């Protein structure tokens, strides 16, 4: 998987999920750590993957005919076999093990947010305080014209405190920015970029598929993601891994497990019944003609 953006200039950031150094579930996200190694470059990277991102990307795979035809042409029915076996393994072995550990494990570790997430929480708390202070100022000005009944004396202050506390607690937990958060030393001064998974436009290049999209604030860039067939397999492996199932089997996140399973089954079914004529329309000879004289995509 190779990420390029207009903001990076000539720089291309290659990273591969199957070679990640660690995958760690946190209360709000799954943290993937790895290194970008190419030539003299050896940079660390972090991916903060939220449950919405995984569901949206699997939905994108299931509903996009370009992606399915690309995978079927390059992987054939081995992908269906892999997916079925992986789903069975998840239900028969991984899920019972996760549930057993959650029921009988009493070990509770203190939550320590990553530096990138801590900055996002700090910014949201700061904006939340500014909004609440503005609301308090406007409330104080309007309060002068309103009479307070004897029974309500003192309650208004308590209610306002409760509202402030709700704002603070909500801001500290609302860290999702609309996509997966990607950080690398190669980004330079930018703290991170937000990639909206599943909203890209795919372009079939034969051996690779190029996803065209635009990052979300705070840094808005046009980007391309060059993916090989095995990159899609790595995403499926991650979605059905012990770490991600452990992450999903939480009362507040289990709701994402059902659409994820639905789109995985939908993808397998559509992948299986797609006609041979459709996914072979885009022949390898046509790809070579298109790329004749153009810069070849580096793997």
C-alpha atoms as one frame of an Amber mdcrd trajectory, in Angstrom:
protein
   0.000   0.000   0.000   1.511   3.289  -1.111   0.155   6.689  -0.066   0.830
   9.798  -2.100  -0.611  13.267  -1.665  -0.175  16.612  -3.361   0.971  18.010
  -0.010   3.823  15.484   0.107   5.293  16.568  -3.226   7.389  13.758  -4.713
   7.344  11.809  -1.457   5.512   8.443  -1.433   4.783   6.694   1.864   4.705
   2.890   1.518   3.253   0.900   4.424   1.969  -2.664   4.694  -0.518  -3.797
   7.322   0.668  -7.414   7.227   4.141  -6.206   8.276   2.934  -3.960  11.107
   4.987  -4.146  14.304   1.950  -4.167  16.617  -1.863  -4.014  16.614  -3.290
  -2.799  19.937  -6.987  -2.333  20.804  -7.900   0.794  22.794 -11.346   1.849
  24.049 -12.057   4.077  21.013  -9.761   2.775  18.282  -7.255   0.139  17.213
  -3.690   1.429  17.058  -1.473  -0.015  14.319   2.240   0.711  14.573   4.842
   0.044  11.914   7.729   1.467   9.951   8.063   2.901   6.461  11.258   1.367
   5.145  12.435   2.131   1.625  15.961   3.007   0.567  17.439   5.361   3.157
  14.011   6.066   4.657  13.148   4.401   7.966  10.222   6.261   9.521   7.693
   5.148  12.132   3.995   5.399  11.345   0.758   5.055  13.304  -2.751   4.300
  12.112  -5.699   4.942  14.423  -8.475   2.761  13.013 -12.018   3.301  14.266
 -14.887   0.774  13.902 -16.682   3.077  11.447 -13.636   2.984   9.164 -13.539
  -0.803   8.927 -17.285  -1.078   8.284 -17.209   1.625   5.608 -14.228   0.106
   3.792 -15.708  -3.420   3.742 -18.977  -1.869   2.505 -16.958  -0.094  -0.196
 -15.384  -3.416  -1.227 -18.765  -5.175  -1.281 -20.625  -2.549  -3.313 -17.963
  -1.482  -5.817 -17.836  -3.590  -8.982 -14.421  -2.195  -9.967 -12.854  -3.473
  -6.741 -14.560  -6.878  -6.976 -13.564  -7.377 -10.629  -9.971  -6.365  -9.812
  -9.743  -8.840  -6.927 -11.456 -11.661  -8.810  -9.165 -11.250 -11.802  -6.023
 -11.284  -9.640  -6.971 -13.675  -6.818  -9.733 -15.851  -8.246 -11.789 -17.996
  -5.873  -8.920 -18.383  -3.416 -10.131 -15.151  -1.787 -13.602 -16.632  -1.147
 -12.039 -19.741   0.355  -9.827 -17.600   2.577 -12.751 -15.422   3.681 -15.042
 -18.353   4.535 -12.324 -20.109   6.550 -11.479 -16.867   8.321 -15.100 -16.171
   9.264 -15.474 -19.724  10.602 -12.258 -19.349  12.609 -13.554 -16.053  14.021
 -16.849 -17.602  15.157 -15.518 -20.955  16.403 -12.241 -19.952  18.041 -11.514
 -16.209  18.263 -14.905 -14.979  19.520 -15.242 -17.611  22.321 -11.674 -16.899
  23.425 -12.311 -13.135  23.531 -15.539 -13.593  25.488 -13.840 -15.964  27.934
 -11.050 -13.461  28.562 -13.520 -10.603  29.032 -15.672 -12.565  31.492 -12.954
 -14.069  33.673 -10.221 -11.475  33.401 -10.446  -8.920  36.205  -7.331  -7.076
  35.209  -8.054  -3.417  34.504  -5.342  -1.251  33.019  -5.296   2.511  33.118
  -6.063   4.136  29.763  -3.135   6.136  28.413  -3.913   7.892  25.157  -1.311
   8.227  22.425   0.297  11.627  21.963  -1.613  12.257  18.703  -4.985  11.408
  20.268  -4.127  13.425  23.394  -3.632  16.514  21.211  -6.985  15.942  19.489
  -8.738  15.580  22.862  -7.018  18.711  24.163  -8.137  20.727  21.121 -11.713
  19.463  21.416 -11.809  20.222  25.145 -10.485  23.702  24.434 -13.135  24.364
  21.786 -15.784  22.879  24.098 -14.782  25.260  26.908 -14.887  28.231  24.538
 -18.374  27.299  23.351 -19.625  26.746  26.906 -18.178  30.097  28.048 -19.908
  31.856  25.156 -23.184  30.140  26.054 -22.759  31.163  29.690 -22.165  34.792
  28.695 -25.258  34.848  26.508 -27.181  33.065  29.265 -26.104  35.630  31.868
 -27.245  38.520  29.675 -30.668  36.952  29.092 -30.975  35.860  32.726 -31.251
  39.478  33.842 -34.657  39.720  32.163 -35.989  36.437  33.640 -37.400  36.083
  37.157 -36.352  32.993  39.126 -39.040  31.362  41.232 -38.201  30.578  44.910
 -38.397  26.822  44.299 -35.911  27.105  41.447 -33.285  29.095  43.321 -29.941
  27.331  43.288 -31.103  24.748  40.752 -30.029  26.829  37.766 -26.423  26.770
  38.957 -26.521  23.013  39.443 -27.997  22.466  35.988 -25.365  24.640  34.361
 -22.625  22.660  36.128 -24.154  19.424  34.899 -24.232  20.791  31.336 -20.596
  21.820  31.568 -19.615  18.394  32.843 -21.498  16.747  29.992 -19.705  18.928
  27.480 -16.347  18.050  28.986 -16.975  14.319  29.123 -18.397  14.284  25.611
 -15.466  16.254  24.215 -12.954  13.932  25.840 -14.536  10.885  24.167 -15.553
  12.347  20.796 -12.244  11.882  19.004 -13.524  10.461  15.723 -12.825  12.935
  12.922 -14.633  11.174  10.073 -11.894   8.753   9.035  -8.841   6.808  10.097
  -6.030   8.938  11.500  -2.626   8.459   9.877   0.622   9.799  11.295   4.173
   9.405  10.088   7.456  11.223  10.498   7.285  11.804   6.746   4.369  14.219
   7.217   6.754  16.786   8.675   5.068  19.563  10.644   1.589  18.197  10.061
   0.452  16.392  13.173  -1.707  13.895  11.239  -4.027  13.426   8.290  -7.562
  12.011   8.321  -8.380   9.539   5.533 -12.110   8.860   4.966 -12.086   5.107
   4.301 -14.519   3.864   1.676 -15.163   7.218  -0.007 -12.419   6.926  -2.624
 -12.917   6.493  -6.371 -11.141   3.339  -7.611  -9.157   3.097 -10.843  -8.198
  -0.374 -12.078  -4.616  -0.464 -13.370  -4.366  -4.217 -13.894  -1.911  -5.396
 -11.234  -2.770  -2.569  -8.845  -5.804  -0.453  -8.084  -5.499   3.269  -7.371
  -7.919   4.915  -4.938  -8.425   8.651  -5.421  -9.729  10.702  -2.506  -9.450
  13.816  -0.374  -8.375  13.983   3.263 -10.526  15.659   5.894  -9.632  18.641
   8.149  -7.370  19.716   9.794  -5.260  19.037   6.651  -7.205  18.827   3.364
  -5.174  17.172   0.606  -5.970  15.280  -2.581  -4.399  11.841  -2.211  -4.009
   8.520  -4.013  -3.647   5.103  -2.429  -2.050   2.435  -4.624  -3.113  -1.017
  -3.468  -2.144  -4.515  -4.533  -4.516  -7.501  -4.129  -2.710  -8.596  -0.958
  -3.376  -5.199   0.628  -7.114  -5.934   0.493  -6.454  -9.371   1.987  -4.486
  -7.720   4.817  -7.465  -5.460   5.603  -9.785  -8.480   5.723  -7.328 -10.264
   8.029  -7.224  -7.248  10.316 -11.041  -6.997  10.454 -11.274 -10.649  11.527
  -8.219 -10.697  13.796  -8.233 -11.403  17.543  -7.296  -7.786  18.315 -10.117
  -6.277  16.265 -12.732  -8.760  17.535 -11.593  -7.986  21.078 -12.059  -4.314
  20.249 -15.557  -4.810  18.768 -16.943  -7.011  21.554 -17.613  -4.067  23.817
 -21.134  -2.901  24.750 -20.638   0.445  23.008 -19.014  -0.964  19.863 -20.729
  -4.303  19.343 -23.293  -2.507  17.133 -20.552  -2.224  14.476 -19.972  -5.993
  14.472 -23.323  -6.737  12.813 -22.931  -4.477   9.736 -19.318  -5.641   9.420
 -20.426  -9.283   9.285 -23.254  -8.427   6.887 -20.960  -6.687   4.387 -18.365
  -9.465   4.629 -21.019 -12.048   3.697 -22.455  -9.724   1.044 -18.964  -9.271
  -0.430 -18.331 -13.039  -0.509 -21.704 -13.674  -2.188 -21.332 -10.950  -4.826
 -17.726 -11.950  -5.456 -18.808 -15.547  -6.078 -21.720 -14.891  -8.460 -20.051
 -12.157 -10.549 -19.926 -13.365 -14.128 -16.599 -14.311 -15.656 -17.178 -12.121
 -18.716 -17.546  -8.992 -16.574 -14.326  -9.213 -14.615 -12.259 -10.193 -17.658
 -13.403  -7.236 -19.775 -10.423  -5.238 -18.503  -7.656  -7.310 -20.036  -4.010
  -7.128 -19.189  -3.188  -6.189 -22.827  -5.454  -3.134 -22.526  -3.650  -2.066
 -19.375  -0.279  -2.289 -21.123  -1.574  -0.164 -24.009  -2.832   2.505 -21.611
   0.435   2.561 -19.704   2.563   2.628 -22.855   4.733   5.714 -22.590   3.429
   6.516 -19.096   5.217   6.198 -15.789   4.745   2.661 -14.410   3.439   2.238
 -10.887   6.180   1.010  -8.567   5.336  -1.944  -6.350
